[in-house]
Every structure is written in structure tokens, then in C-alpha cells.
Amino acid sequence: DEGRFVEQFGDEGHRQGYCLYKVGCKGPATFSNCPAVRFNDVDQWPVSAGHGCCGCTEPGFWDTMTPFEERLPEITIPLGQGTVSTAASVGRTVMAVTAGAIGVHAAAGVVRRVTKGTAKKDEIREE
């Protein structure tokens, strides 16, 4: 998601723990919970050892996920860009949207009160 990819095994991105998609990780094409349960409840799994996911939980993976060291052609990265988001940036965005909504609600309440107040004054003057 962040656009930080390993270009080849052993490069600086690999040492930093960047995404292994470009060197053959099949994780984006799999529907497995390996990241949550650590590959059959084992402490080590391919990705934590520095290798990409080979998609072994997928039906027919020998035919659909090979060659293991190459990227799958039908998986695309949107616009070749990544998104860098952290809990802090998401929190700031949520706070800004919430503050904006509260501001709009408050302004609408003031406008409603002012228009009601003007209508009541007009009624009193007519009497």
C-alpha cells in the first residue's frame, strides 16, 4: 500500500522489510489468513523469513501461482503509486471531517434560530 517494494532479494528495501510483491510474493492474490495465524500457527512463515508468499493455500497453486519468483501479471498496483497512511494521519482526517460536520451542524442551528427569531418578531409587529 505504501509503494515501498523490494526490487531484488538482498537490496536495501529487502533489509528494511518492504513489500515483496515485485519479487514474486503472491499475497495480494491469495485469500488466506496466514498473516493473522502465522501460517498454520507456526512462528516462522515464508514472509517473516524474508521470502514472498507462494500462495500455497490456494486451490491448484502449482498451476496458478508459478513461477514463484515472478510477479503475477494480472495483479496491478493502482497508478503505480502507494498510499502512506498511519494511525495518526487517519486520526487527523477523521478529526477534521468530524470538526467540519460539527461546524456545519452548528451553523445550520444558528441560521434556524435566527430565522425563527425574525419570524416571531414579524408576528409580534403585525399584532
C-alpha positions in Angstrom: 0.0 0.0 0.0 2.8 2.4 0.7 4.6 1.9 -2.6 7.7 0.6 -0.9 8.9 -2.5 -2.8 11.8 -4.9 -2.8 13.3 -4.7 -6.3 15.6 -7.7 -5.8 16.4 -10.0 -2.8 19.1 -8.5 -0.6 18.6 -4.9 -1.6 18.0 -2.1 0.9 14.2 -2.4 0.6 14.5 -6.1 1.4 16.6 -5.3 4.5 14.0 -2.7 5.5 11.2 -5.2 5.3 9.4 -3.6 2.3 6.7 -5.3 0.2 7.9 -8.4 -1.6 5.3 -8.2 -4.4 7.7 -7.3 -7.2 10.0 -10.2 -6.4 7.1 -12.8 -6.6 5.1 -12.5 -3.5 1.6 -13.9 -4.2 0.0 -12.5 -1.1 -2.2 -10.0 -3.0 -3.7 -12.8 -5.0 -4.4 -15.2 -2.1 -7.3 -15.4 0.3 -5.6 -16.8 3.3 -5.2 -15.8 6.9 -1.5 -16.6 7.2 -0.6 -13.1 8.4 -3.1 -13.4 11.2 -2.3 -17.0 12.3 1.3 -17.1 11.1 0.9 -19.9 8.6 -0.7 -22.8 10.5 0.2 -21.4 13.9 3.9 -21.7 13.3 6.2 -18.9 14.4 8.1 -18.8 11.1 6.4 -18.5 7.8 7.8 -17.5 4.4 7.2 -13.8 4.6 8.6 -13.4 8.1 11.7 -15.3 6.9 12.2 -12.7 4.1 10.6 -14.6 1.2 7.4 -13.8 -0.5 4.2 -15.8 -0.1 4.0 -18.6 -2.7 0.2 -18.9 -2.4 0.3 -22.5 -1.2 -3.2 -22.3 0.4 -4.9 -21.5 -2.9 -6.5 -24.3 -4.9 -4.2 -25.5 -7.7 -1.4 -23.2 -6.6 1.2 -25.3 -8.5 -0.5 -24.3 -11.8 -1.7 -20.8 -10.9 1.0 -19.3 -8.7 4.2 -20.4 -10.6 6.8 -19.3 -11.3 7.3 -18.4 -7.6 9.9 -15.7 -8.1 7.9 -13.7 -10.6 5.1 -11.2 -10.2 1.6 -12.4 -11.3 0.7 -10.5 -14.5 -3.0 -9.8 -13.6 -2.3 -8.1 -10.3 -1.9 -4.3 -10.8 -0.8 -1.7 -8.3 -3.1 1.3 -8.7 -1.4 4.0 -10.7 2.0 2.6 -9.7 1.6 4.8 -6.6 1.4 3.8 -3.0 -0.5 5.3 -0.1 1.3 6.0 3.1 -1.1 6.2 6.0 -0.6 5.8 9.7 -3.0 5.8 12.6 -2.0 9.4 13.2 -2.9 10.5 9.7 -6.1 8.6 9.6 -7.0 10.1 13.0 -6.3 13.6 11.8 -8.5 13.0 8.8 -11.3 11.7 10.9 -11.0 14.6 13.4 -11.0 17.1 10.5 -14.2 15.6 9.0 -15.9 15.4 12.4 -15.0 19.0 13.1 -16.3 20.1 9.8 -19.6 18.2 10.3 -20.0 19.8 13.8 -19.3 23.2 12.3 -21.9 22.7 9.6 -24.4 21.5 12.1 -23.7 24.5 14.4 -24.1 26.9 11.5 -27.4 25.4 10.5 -28.6 25.6 14.1 -27.7 29.3 14.2 -29.4 30.0 10.9 -32.5 28.2 12.0 -32.6 30.2 15.3 -32.1 33.5 13.6 -34.8 32.8 11.0 -37.2 31.7 13.7 -36.4 34.7 15.8 -37.0 37.0 12.8 -40.3 35.3 12.1 -41.5 35.7 15.7 -40.6 39.4 15.7 -42.6 39.9 12.5 -45.6 38.2 14.1 -45.4 40.5 17.1 -45.2 43.6 15.0 -48.2 42.6 13.0 -50.3 42.3 16.2 
